[in-house]
Amino acid sequence: MTTLLIGGRIYAPDATAMAVTDGMIVWIGQDEVGRRLHPDAEIVELNGAFVAPAFVDAHVHATSAGLLLTGLDLTKTESKAELLNEIANADGPLVWGHGWDETRWPDDAPTRAEIDAAAGDKLVYLSRIDVHSALVSSNLVTDDARKAKGWDDQGPLSQDAHHHVRAKAKAAITPDQRRKAQAAFLEYAASKGIASVHECAGPDISGVDDLADLLAFENGPEVVAYWGGHDVIGLPIRGLAGDHFVDGAIGSRTAALTEPYADQDTTGALYLNASQIAEHLVKCTELNLQAGFHVIGDAAMAAVVEGFEQAEKILGTPALASARHRLEHVEMITAEQAAKLAGWGVIASVQPLFDAEWGGPDGMYAQRLGKERGVGLNPFSRLAAAGVVLAFGSDTPVCAIDPWATVKAAVHHQTDGFGISPRAAFVAHTRGGWRAAGVDDGLTGTLQPGAPATYAVWEIGDLVVAASDSRVQRWSTDPRSGVPGLPDLTGPLPTCLRTVLNGRTIYERK
C-alpha cells in the first residue's frame, strides 16, 4: 500500500508531496503529479505542514529522563528552601529527583542534615543538573561511599562516592517503575519529532538490566545502545562508548582542567589517562566496535588526543579512522586538536543547549572558569571547519529534549563566531545522528527516493521560514540546492504533528 502526503512543504527541492511504500520513500514532487502517478494511494492531507527528516538525539539517558517526567523535577527550583519543600512534600519511600542548579540560587545547596530533616525516613537521591554530583539523605550513604573519592560530610557527593550512593538509589527502583519511566521517555521523545535515540548506558549510570529493558521496547523511537565501560556485554550494543568517562562536569567541578577552577582550588578529576584511552581504542577497533569517551575539560581533551596518537602508532591511520570512534560533549578544544580529530574520523556528539543554559559572560561556565575561559566552550564552528562530523543530542535529563531549540542554540551561540548555519545545525541533528551510529549510506536522514521513510510533520506558525542568507520570507529556498529553508528560529518553534520511523507512525498529535 502506498501513502501519498500532499499539500505541504517537503524538505526537498520544489516539493509539496511525497509517496511512501513499504517503509520507503518512492517519490517526491508536486501534488497533481503525485495523484496521477499514485491513483490508488491512501491520501494524507498535510494542510500546509512542513515535512522534514526526523531528528536523532545522539545522547540520552532514558530511565533518568523518564524519572524526571514521572518523578521530582528540580530544574525550575530557585532556592534551597524550595528544594527542601519539594523533598518534604514528595512521596516515599524513595525520592528520586533531578535538576537542581545552585549557581542560579541566592544561597548554597542544602546540607545533608537539612535534607534529613525534610525527608524524615525517606531515601533521597537528587542529582545535580549535570548528573555528576548529587545531594542525598544519610540513609542512602554507604560505607564504600564514605571511603571513596568525592566524599563530603555534608555537601553534594561526586566522583566514586556519588556512584556508590547512586547504585543504592537505583536498587530501590522497581523494574515496573523503571519500565514506566522508559516508556514515558520514549513517548515524549517521539512527540518531539525524534525517531532514534542513542542510549549512553554504563555500569555507573544505569546497568545491564536497565539497558535490556529499554532495548525490549518495539513501538517507539529506535534505540541505538552504547555501553560506557571496558567490557563487552551480552546485548546488541553499537560500541563501548557514550559516557565512558575521561573526566566529569564543569558545574560539579569534576571536569579535568589544565589550570584550576576560578571559584575553587581544584583542577577536577581525570579518570582515564592517555595509555588507558589508547588501549580502549585499540581493543574496540580490533573488535569492530565503536569506541568513545565523555570528555569536557581541556586536560581531558589533551589526554584523549594523546591516546589517539598512541593508538594511531599501533593501528595505523586508516584502521583507526575507518572505525569512526566518537567523543561526547567536546566542550574545550583547540583548532589544532579539532584538526587531529577530523583526521582520525572522530564523530563529535555535542549538546548545543549546554551553551544556551550555561554559556555567555555571566553564565555558569564563566562562574566556574572565569569570563575569559568561560566564553570559549562548545566551539561548533571550529569543529565543523576542521571537518569533524557533528551529531547533536540533549544529554537528557541534563538538558530538555527539544530538537528545534537545540538547532536554534547551535545557530545563535552566545559566543560570537562559534555558531553554525541553520542548515548545518539541522543536518547535525538529523543525518549526523545516523552517521554517528554507523549509518552513512547517503540516504538515511534525508528525504529522497530510496531513503527510509523516517520523517516528522510540523505545524509552523504563518509558514514563515528563514532563507540561507537570513532574510525572512515565506517558504524561501536554499539557492545552492533548491531545498526549502528551515523554520524561522527567532519566532515560535514548530509543533510536531506526527513522527514516522521507517513508514510506521510512532507519534501522532491528538
N, C-alpha and C positions, 0 to 999 in steps of 0.2 A: 504494500500500500504506500502511495506517495502522498506526502503532505506538502501543500503549497501555501507559503506565507506570502501575503500580498498587502499592498497599501501601506508600506512602511518605509524605513530608510535603512538600507543594509550597509554594513561596513565593508563595502566592496565597490569597485568602480561603477558609477552610474547605475546603481541597482535599487529597485524598490520591492523586489520579490525574490524568494528563494525556495527551491524544491528539495525535499529530503525523502530518501527512500532507504529503508533498512538501515537506519542509523548513519547514513552518509549523505552529504550534500551532493546533489547530482546536477544542479543547475542554479545559476544566479542571473538575474536580468530585470526586465521590465514586466509590469503586471500583465498586460494583454498578451505579450509573447508567452508568458508562463501559462496562462489559461489555455492557449492554443496547443502548447507542447504537452500539457498535462491535463487533458479534459476530464479525466476521471479522478483527479486528486481530491483529497479532503482539503477544503479551503479554510485557512486561518486568517481572519481579518486583523491586520495589525493596527489599523486606525491611526496611522502616523507614528507608531512607536519605532524606536531605534533598536536594531538587531546587531549585536556585536559578538565577537568571541567571548566565551565565558571566562571569568577570572580564575586564576590559580593562586591560592595562598601558600607560599613556599615555606612557611614556618609557623606551625601551630602546636599547641598542647591541648588536645581535645578534651580530656577529662577535666583538667583545671579550668579551661574556658567554660565547659558546661557547668561546673560547680559555681562559677561566677554568675551564670544565668539562673541557676537554681538555688544558690546559697547566699552568702553575705557579700554584697558588692560595696567595697570601701573606696572605690575610685573617686567618689564625689565628697568624701568626708573632708571637713575643713578645719578640724581641730582635734586635739587629744580628747577633750570632753565628749565630742560627738562620737568618736570611735568607741570610747568606753560605754557610752549609752547604747550603741549598737550591740556590743557584747552582752550587756545586761538584759536586753530585750530579745536576744536570739534564743531559739530553741536548742536544747541539747539532745543527746549527750556530747556531740561533737559540734563545735562552732568552727566551720571552715570558711575563712574569709580571705579576700584578696584585694589589693589595690591601694593601700594607704601610701601616702607620699608626704613625709614630714617637711620636705622642702617648700611645701605650699601652705604650711600651717604657721600660726603665730607662736606656737610653742613646740616643744620637743615631743618625741614619741613617748608613750607611757612606759613606766617601769613594769617589771613582772609583778611586783606587789600590787600595783594598781590594777593590772589585768586580773589577778587572782581575786581581788575584792569585787570586781564587777562580774566575774564569771561564776563565783560560787564553786560548785563541784563539776562544772562543765569543762571538758577539754577544749582548749582554744588554740587554733593554729591560724595565724593571719600573715600571709606572705606580703612582702613589700611589693610595690608596683613592678619592680624588675625581677621579682621572684628569686633574688639572690640573698635575701635575708628574711627573717620572719620574727614576729612577736608571738610568744607562746605563753601558756599558763604553766605554772610549776608542775602540775600533774602530768604534763606531756614531756617533761625533761627526763632524759635517761642518763645513767652513769657514763655511758660512752660519749654522750654529748658534753658532759662536764669536763672530760679529759681531752676533747678534740680542739683543733684549731677553729677559731671563730667563736669560742665560748665567751659569754658575757654574763656576769652575775645577775644583772637586772635589765640590760638593754636587749636589742634585737640580736638574734643569733645568725651567724653567717658561716660560710665555708663548710667544713665537715660537721661542725656542731649542728648547723641547720639541716644537713642531710639526715642526721640521726633522728631529730625530732620530726622531720617531715615523714620519714619512714613509719614512725609510730602513728602519726596522724593518718597516713594513707591506710594503715592496717585497720583503722576504726571505720573506714568507709566500706559499706557492704557492697557486694557485687551488684545488687539491684540498684543501689544509689549510683554506682559507677556507670552502669549501662544507661540509666535515665539521663545522667549528665552528658554522656557521649551522644545520645540520641538528640538531646536538646541542642548541643553544639552543632551537629551535622545539619539539623533542620534550619538552624539560624544561618549557618554559612551558606546553604543553598538559597535562602531568601535574600542574600546579598549578591546573587549572581555568580557564586563560586561553584565550579564544577569539580575541582580537585583540591585537596589539601595535602601538605607534606607534614606528617606527624613526626615531630622530633622527640622520640621517646628515649628512655635510657634508664639505667639502674638507679640513679639518684633522682629521677624525675617522675617516673610512673611505674614501670615494671613490666615483665613479660606478660602476665595475666591481663593487665590493663591494655596492652597493645593487641593481644589476641582478641579480646572483646571488641575492640574498635575495628579490627580487620574483618570481623564477622558481619558487620552491617553491610547490607546489599542495596539499600534503596536511596542513599544519599550521595553526596559527592564522592568521587574516587579518592581513596586513601593511599598515598604513597608513604611507605613506612621507612623510617630511619632509626637506627639504634646507636645512641651516643656512648658506645663502650668499645672495649678492645676485642671482645669475643663474639663470634657468630652465634646467633640464637636460632632455635628451630621454628622460625617464622619467615614468611616471604618479605624480606627487607631489601630495599634498594642499596643500602650501604651502611657501613659503620661510620655514621656521620651525624649531622644535626648538632645537637647540644653535647658534643664531645668537648668538654671544657678545657681550653688552654688557660682561661682566666675567668673572672667574674663580671661584675657590672659596675658602672661608674657611680650610680646612685647609692649602692651599698659599699662603695669604696673598695671593691674587690677586683676591679679591672686592673690589670698589671701595667704600671706606668714606668717610664724611664726616669721621670722626676716626680717628687712627692705631690700628693694632692694639695690644693691650695688651702683647704679647710681642715686638714688633719695630717699629722706627720706619719704618713704611710705611703708606700708605693703599690699597695694592693697585693694580689695573690697570683702567682704563676703556678698552675697545676701541672703543666707539661713542659718539658724542655725540648730543645731542638732535636736531640737524639731520639727522644720518645716519639716526637712528631714524625721524624723520618722513618722510624721503624713501622709506625702505623701506615704511612703512605705506601711503603714497600709491600707490606703484608696485604693491604687491600688491593693494590694494583695486581699483585700476583694471583689473588683470588677472584679477580674481575668484579670487584665491589667498589663502589664509590666511597672514598674516604672524605672526611670533612671534620671541621672543628668550629667551635664557638670561639671567636676572637674579637676583642673590643679594644683593649688598651694598646698603646704604641709599643710597649715592651713585649706584649703577647704577639703583636704582628711581627716584630723583629724575630722572635723565636720561630714563628710559622715560616717566614721567608727562609731562615737558615735551615729549617727542617726540610723544606722543599729542595734547597740547594744540595743537601746531603743525599736526599732520595734520588735526585737527578743524576748524581755521580754513580749510583748503584744501578738504576733502571735505564738510564738514557732518556733524553728529552722526548722522543716520540712516544715511548711507552707511558711515561708519566703524563704527558699532555693528553693522550688519547683516552685516559681514564676519566677525564672531566671531573676531577675532585672539586669539592665545594667548601666555601667558608661562610659562616653565619655572622652577620652584623657588620664586620669590616668598618668600624667607625673611625679609627685613626690610622691613616695610611698615607705615605708619601707618593709622589708621582713615580719615583724610581721603583718603589715596591709594587705599585699598580702595574707597571710595565712588565715586571717579572712575573706577576700572577697571570697576566694575559698570555705570556709565552709558555706558561705551564698549563694552559687551558682551564684555568680555575673559574668556576662559577661563583659569583658573589650573591649570596642570599641576604638581601638588605631590607630594612624596615623604615621607609620614609617618615612614618608617623613619629618615630623617635625624635626627629628634628622638630616636627610640629609641636610635640609635647615639651621637649626639654632644650631645644636649641635657642639661638639668639643670645644677645649680650646680657640678658637678665634671667636666662633660664637655668635649669638645674646643672647643665654642663658647666656653665660659667661659674656657678656657685662652688662646684667641686674642683674645677680645674683652673679657675681664674679666667678672665674675659679673653685674654689672648689665645689660650689653648681652647677655651670653651666654644669658640665660634668656628673651630677648624674641623669639626666632626662631620661624618656622613657625606663626604665629597663625591656625590654621584656623578657629576660631570667629569671628574678626574678618572674615575673607574671606566666610564663609558669611552672617554677619549683614548684611553690606553688599549681599548679593545676587550675589556673584561665583560662577559655576558652577565647582565643583571637579572635577578629574579626577585620580585617583590613579595613580601609577606607581612604579617601583622605581629608575629610572636605572641599572639593571643594566649593567655589573658593579659599580657603586658600592655598591649595596645588593642584598641577596638577593631573588630572585623568590619572594615569599611573601605572597600576597594577604591571607590571613586575619591574618597578623602585621601587615600594613600597616593593615588596618581596626582592629585592636587598638591599634596605636600612635597612630592618629588619635583614638581614644576616650580612651585613657589617656596623654594628653600629659604630659610631665614638668613643664610649667609650668601651674599651676592656672588654669583659665578659658580655656585655648587649645584644648582638645579639643572634639569634636563628638559627637553622639549615634551609637550603633551604626547606626541606620537611615540617617542622613545619610552616614556613612562608607561603608556598603555601597553606597549609590546612587552615591557618587562614584567607586567602583572598578568599577562595572558600567555603568549608564546614562550616568554622567558621561563615561566614556571615549568612548562613541559620540557624545555631544553635542560633545565636543571635536574630533572628526573630521568634524563637519558633519552627522551623522545624528541628527536631532531630530524624529522622526515621532511621538513619544509611545508607540511600541510597542517599538522595538529597545532591548534591555537590560532588558526586563520579561518576565514570564510572564503572558500573557493571549491569548485567541483573536485571531488575526490577526497576532501577533508572530512574528518569525523564531524557529525552534526552536534557539536558541543558549543552552545551559544546561550546568550541571555537576551531577553527582551526588556527594553527600558522605556519608561514613561519620562519624557523630558518636557519641562515647562516651556511653552511657547515655541518648542522646536528650534531653539537658538543654539548654534554651535560656534566654536572658535576656529578660525582658519589658522593655517600654519604660521602666518605672519602676524598673528594675534589680533587681527581685525575681527569684530563680532558681526556675523551675518547669519541668515537662515540657511542651514544645510550647505555651508561652504565646503570646498574640497581642497585636499592637499594637491597643489599643482604638479607635484612630482609624480603622483600616482593616480590621481582621479578618485581616490578613496575619500568618502565623506569625512569632514572634520569631526573632532570629538566634542562632547557637550561642553558648554561654557563653564569652566571651573570656577569662575568668580561668582556665579549665581547659585541657586538651589541645585543640589546634586540629583542625578537621576534616581528614580524609584524602580526597583526590579518588579516586573510583572510575571516573568517566567524564566526558569533556568532549565536547560536541557543538556543532558550528558549522553553522547552517542545516540541521539534520537529519542531518548527516554526522558520524559519530564520529571525532574526531581523537586521542583517547586513551582507552584502557581499561586499567584496572589488571589485571595478570596474576594 
